Amino acid sequence: MKVPSNDLRTIRSFYQNQLEPIYGKAEAAQLILVLIRHFFGFDRTQLALRTDIRLSESEMLKLHFAVKDLLQHKPVQYITGETEFFGHSFLVKPGVLIPRPETEQLVDMIIKRFDQSNSLSIWDLGTGSGCIAISLALALPQAKVTAFDLNEDAIDLTKVNSQRLHATISLQQTDVLEMSPTEKRKVNVIVSNPPYVRHSERLKMKKNVLNFEPEMALFVPDEDPLLFYRAIAKLAHQSLAEQGEIWFEINEAFGKETAEVCENAGLGKVQIYQDFHGRDRFVSALKL
């Protein structure tokens, strides 16, 4: 169906109607606004005040192909190449997991816990886009932050994001499951949002996640859903300084089991926290 006009108000309404059957009215409206702001720089207020905005043919094509991607369930973050996380704009790309709002909550909890600390050594295991490591480095300038990931694309993207946001972090490409403990126990905080979605949970997932986001950053075997937590908890017990802490984002179905993994690794004062939906989402533990 052809767009009836090059008037931006008309175009906005036209494409919003196309998206509504998939995304619903509210989300469709928000997605179109995100695209308009990204491609043309107009926000909601400017659109309300101006009635004379018209698009060129090339501008119309940009919007057309972006909406076409949305109709195929491609995440809008991969279309625009960026996302907001903890008040910062992070670049994202296919092959690297898109940061979630729940992970912002994890970052906020850690910052509130350590904002009075004079010096810290922080490891972020499985950094992805670098959202956790960079946000912590910016909020805790006294901290020495190191980000680890096996995925070369993730390491490259984290490097770019840290440069764009003027965050000082170190980067190491390594497999979290094969990491060796540090000989000097000077790591004060280990944080990780490892893969935790069971393959059997695929049926519950939206197509924009299932069809586009990297499987290696999402899924774990049904028969061993806590393999990353066991490896990281063991590493934490060996590498944390005394009174050092580990913070996990977890699968809501395994709060108690993840806590037991930490206890079995020799960590103490294990706590489970809920996210803003009231679901078990985070676990912390202490090196005694």
N, C-alpha and C positions, 0 to 999 in steps of 0.2 A: 504494500500500500504506500502510495506516494505522500510525502509530507505536503499539506495543503498550502503552506506559506513559508517565507523565510523570516517571519516575525517570531522572535524568540519566545514570546508568551504562547503563541500557537504551537510552536515546536515542542515546548515543554509539556503542554497538555497532551499533545499527540503521543509522544513517547511514554509519558507517564501511563496513559491508558493501555499502551502495549505491554508494559511491565506489570501492571496490576494483577493479571491472572496468576502470575508466578510469585510475586513478592507481596501482594496486598497493597492497599492504597497508601498507607503511611510510609512503608519502606520504599515503594516505587517513587513516591514524591521526593524522599530523601536521596535516593540514588541519582535521580535526575539533577537535583541541586548540587550534589557532589561533582558530577560530570561538568555541569555548567561552570561551577567555580574553578574546577581544575583547568578546563580548556580555555575559558574566556574571562575568568577573573571576577565574575559577578556573584555577589552573595544574595541572600533572600531579600534584604532591605533594598538593595539596588534594583532588583527585579520588580519589587513592589512600587518603587518610585518612578521608574522609567518605563515608558510604553513604546519608545521609539527604537528599541534594540532590534537590529536585523542582522542576520548572519550571511556571510558570503557562502558561495558554493563549497569551497574547501572547508570552511568551518562546519557547515551542515554535514559534510561527509565524515568529519571527525566524530561528531555526535552519533551519526547513523551507525558507524562501525562499532562504537563503544556500546550502544544499546544492543546491537546484534550480539556482541559478546555476552552481555548481561542475560539476554534471552537464552543463551547456551549455558547459563549458570556460572560463567567465569566470575570470580570475585572482583568486586570493583577496585579493590586495592591493587590487584595485578594489572588492571586496566590503567589506572592512574599512576601506578608505580610508587605509591606512597601510602602511609597510614599514620594516624596520630596514636602516640603511646606516651602516657604520663606527661602530657604537655609538650611533647617534642614531635617533630615530623621525621619519620623514619622511611627511608627507601625500602621497598620490598620488591621481590621478583619471583616468578615461578621457580620452583626448586627449593625455596626457603619458606618456612612456615610463617603465616601471618600472625602477628601478636594478638592475644586475646585480652579482653577487659579484666578477666580474672587474674591474669598475670600482672596487670597494673596493681591490683590489690596486694599481691605478694610483694612487689617492689615497695609499695607504701608501708607495709608492715615492717620490712627490713630497715627502711630509712628511719622510721620512728623508733625502732629498737636501738639503732646505732648512731643516731645523729649527734650524740654527745661524746662519742669516742674520739680520742685524740689521733689514733692511727689504727689502720685496719689493713689486713690482707684478705681479699675476697676472690674466690674462684666462682665463675659462672660456667657450669658444665652443660654443654649442649646449647650454645648461645644463639643459634639461628641468625636472626637479623641483628643481634647485638642489643636488643631492646632492654634486657635486664641489666647487663653489664654497663652499658652506656648510661642508662638512667641512674644507676647507683653511683657511677663515677661522677656524674654531674651534681648529684645531690649530696654526696659524701666526698668532697674534694680531698679530705685527709686520707682517703682509702687508696690502696694500690690494688687495682682490679685486673684480673686476668680472665680472658674469655677463651673457652675451649670448644672445638667442634670438629667432627670428622669430615663434614661436608665442605669441600673447597669453595663452593659457591657461597656458603654461609660465612666462611672466614673472609672472603673477599668483600662481601656486602657489609659485614660488621666493620671492616677497615674503612670503607667509604663512609658509613654512617658516623663512625667516631670522628673522622676528619671533618665532615659537614657540621657536626654538632660541637666540635672543639672539645671532645672528651679524651682524656689520656687513659688509655688502657693497653694492656699487652694481649697478644693473640697467640694461640697455639693450636695447630691442626693435629688432633689426636683422637683416637677412639676411646670414649669414656669407659667402655667395658674393659679396656686393656691398660688403663692408666696405672702407673706405679706410684706408691706413696712418696711424698716429699721426705727427704732425709732430715730436714730441719722442720720441726713442727711449729711453723709460724703462720699457718693459715688460720685466720680468725673466723671466717665465714665461708661456707660452701653453700651455694644456691643452685638448684637445678629444676628445670621443667622438662623432664625426659619424656620419651614416648611412653604413653600409658593406655592407649585405646586398644581394646581387644579386637581381633579380626571379626569376632561374632557380633560386635557392636556396629558393624558397617551399615546394617539395615536401618539403623536409627539416625544415620548421618545425612546431612543435606548434600545435594549434588555439587554445590560450589566448593565444598571441602573434599568430598570423596573423589571428584573427577579432576581436581586441579592442584590440591596441596600435596606436598611430598610425603609418600608413604613412610619413608624411613624416619621421619620426624613425628609420626602419628602412632603407628601400630606396633603392637607386641603380640607374641603368640598367646592364644587362649590358655595353653597348658603351662605358661610361665609368664604371667602378666607383670610380675614384679622384678624381672631380671635386672633392670637398670637400677632399681632402688637397692637391691642387695649389693650390687657392685659398688654403688656410690656410697652407701652407708659404711661398707667395709673400708673403702678408701678414706672416708671422713674420719673414722675411728683411728686410722693410722696417720693421717696428715694434719688433723686439726691441732691447734695449740690447746693447752689446758683452758677449759671454759669456752672453747670455740664452739660455734653453732652451725648446724646444717638446717637448711630450709628447702622444703620440697613443695612443688605443685603436684597434685595427685589425682588419680581417678576416684571419683566420689564413691564408687562401689567398694573401694579397698582402703578406707581410712584406718580401720582397726588393724588390718593386715600390714599396711605400710608402717604403722607405729610399731608393730611387733618386729618387723624387719630391722628397724633402728635399734630396738632393745636387744635383739639377738646379735647385732653387730657390736654390742658393748657400749652403746650410747645411752645417756640417761635423760631424765626430765623431759620425756617425749610428750608433745602436745599436738592435738588435732584442732584445726580451726575451720570454720565454715566460710564460704564465700558469700557474696551479697544475695545469692539465691537461697541461702540456708543449707547448702550442700557441703559435705566434707570435701575440702579442696586443698588444704595445706597441712603439712606436718613439720614441726621443728623438733630438734633434739640437741643435746649438749654433750660435749666431750668432757667427761669428769676426771 
